[in-house]
């Protein structure tokens, strides 16, 4: 196999502008593209600053409803600092930072309810190397 990376994935949203602003202004992602794709569609692409993999915020897939996506994992080198910053930007973490044997994380959702986990990059299973299937 010659597969080398995940370039992007789509997240269904109800309002591309609102979602773009949330991912950029609240989460601090960079805007890669906000380009018209015809009369009724836009290509809105965001990603964490310096990251390779990006997210397209889509409205045009009938089988993908806003809020249906969960398990988007984003990493941080400063979980405590980022949680404090996100709280100052209006994000609520009712469960606080969760400590598991494999690491620390918080759960949050975008404006449509798509689920994200913000986790510390020092998670134990990442330091032991990947196993091959």
Secondary structure, DSSP 8 states (H G I E B T S, - for coil): -------EEEEE-S-HHHHHHIIIIIT--EEEEEEE-STT-EEEEEE-TT-S-EEEEES--TT--TT----EEEEES-HHHHHHHHHHTT---TT-SEEETTEEEEEEE-TT--EEEEEETT-HHHHT-----
